[in-house]
Amino acid sequence: MTDAAAPVVRARSALSDGEWQRMHPLSPLLRGGLFLIVVLGFVVANLRERLIEIFLPGLTPGFRGGPPEDPIDYILGHDLVLLALLAVLGIVVVLVLLFWLSWRFHSFRITGDDVEVRSGVLFRSNRRAPLDRVQGVNLTRPLVARLIGLAKLEVVGAGLDANVRLEYLSTANAEAVRHDILRLASGRTLGEAAPGGTPRSWQGGAAASVMTGVTGIVDGAEEPVSEPASVVRIPFARLVGSVLLSDTTVALILVAIGAVVAMQFWPPWLLFTLLPLVLGFGAYYVRSITRSLRYAIAPTPHGVRIVFGLFTTVTEILPPGRVHAVQVRQPLLWRPAGWWTITVNRLSGTSSGQEAAAAFTHVLPVGTRADAERVVALLLPWLDADERALIFDRGVLAASADDPYTTTPPRGRVLRPISWRRNGLTLSPTALFLRRGRIVRSLVIVPLARAQSIAVHQGPIYRMLRLARIRAHTVAGTVDTGIGAIDRADALALFAAAEARAIASAATDRSHRWDADADAGAGADLRPDAVADPDAVADLDAGADAGTDAGTSASVPPSERTHE
């Protein structure tokens, strides 16, 4: 009788051995490319006449010899050619030396506890991302980097400007390192390096890397063949239609109407002042379409993989338990087509601008109801059938006669004159559901395991109308996790129930180390409400203080949220 087979432990890559490793030698060139472009632009701007004369002599028939202050004429006239060449050579040598020093002192290492990067020659910098706090791993392939087969790896940390970037690695090495980081973050261990497992050489196969990069731009984003296919496909016509029917188009139409009216009173030449605004709208449309092209979303063993971008391709892995709120939204102009969009609140770990952060919050740019349901199932896989029904069938599409949501009472119509019958909330054992809007439909799902606290507020107008506002505090983001104009008694009852269930969910949540038991052969239960005693939540609800006063908040104890 043979023994049971031991669990398979994946061999680590040679770059994840805990020793300091260096980036690709071309990394300084890619990271300093902006500086070189500025220098090149300065040279071109100062020699533009000479360049036109050299390359397009027909456009300058009367321009021979150039003006007296022309730099090239000055060098030729004073016999300074050799000195100029030596100066250019010296600048090149200095740049090469600076790039070499930058590469030489820029290294990283991956241990069983964290990812660490150190850089700098005169001023040293050291950044570290603990693996149990990793919120995601992004693989970015800018256009130039893709042409030479390189990629940038960004480990998203839990905190402001806490990301750790590995700029740049070969695409193959970046994929291997990303897999190792996610495996370690899941709680599993790495095996020994595979025989002959040395880092992929940057010298060998340079031409093949360039050809692969060009092919990837033409054929589509590079995707690991072992990963499942995307569960959502966005046709090009739908993508363009969604952008044209967006709120931005409405604003553009209003601007156009205002311009036509202004022509009756203002001189026509004043309309040229609107040119920068029109160019801005055009850039927004192009950027929105190209960013969402080649979109893909699929499940992986380490979370949800999201791919987007035409020229700069971003591959993001969102591990389990890193989604703090999900919003399903349908603008008015999308309603005839039945389109929806999904955004999330998550820790981005970066201090970048709002536009850069938005790229990682729109997990579904546009899709049908079936697409939206599939994406929600990927982001919140622990929702059961009854909870999923609260999103569409009994949520944003529910009839008033069969509505499980607690909505605004009639006396609150003055605050919600159009949407008072739709404005409401409900609570399941694991999530808080918030529904808003009749013109623009939206529904927000807040996992109770991710809630930092639950608060009830009541201002003077709300106090006069016996109403209250309730809010679930999560990480900051584009999704609003609060709702107002709720009956005070209903808000207090939900406050008590949500407090108890949030504590129970946070105490039993193990999604921060989602695969920790896999090496031992036991899979971890990722459902936030998975408790030893099935009646634990009911007991907590029964023991909650239903008379909590308005204006207070119930915080989840830090001892219960050591890995949040």
Summary of the structure (lengths in Angstrom):
residues: 564
radius of gyration: 28.8
end to end distance: 45.3
largest distance: 96.6
contacts: 1687
relative contact order: 0.09
helix: 41%
strand: 20%
